[in-house]
């Protein structure tokens, strides 16, 4: 797939992903009627791009889904997890992909090994909720751990996940690091 097709594909995906009220108008985060089925469908997904349709099918939002899932799929963690995760990844020289989301819903993504001089300038007063979740990879090769931070209205502000090469399994050291967050 060429670069333009990749860009268009990502733009379409993120537009669909956030169309259910993450940005713009405020929307209630309605819990799915059948949480067990939603979780089963989530775990059956083979690609991240299936999630928007899944959320629409269950008439829920991304935030409400994460709040509803068992710890097998998503769990709430402290807001300090962002600093702990980035510091530990820096110490262990593990690559992270960091997505920052603004009011447009379009992410700005950075992927790199965090060096000793790396700093992230965030406004933590905007942060209200943090979750560690399991998501299908972008390339459909498996699952990846992700730390996701939301604002008071359930809007996604920050997403941190292990950076991996195309068609590569999740780095086990990163998975253990995400699992250690509380």
Buried (B, 14 or more C-beta within 10 A) or exposed (E): EEEEEEEEEBEEBBEBBBBBBBBEEEBEBEBBEEBEEBBEBBEEBEBBBBBBEBBEEBEBBBBBBBBBBEEEBBBEBEEEBBEBBBEBBBEBEBBBBBBBBEEEBBBEBBEEEBEEEEEEEBEEEEBBBBBBBBBBBBEEBEBBBBBBBBBEBBBBBBBBBBBBEEEEEBBEEBBEBBEEBE
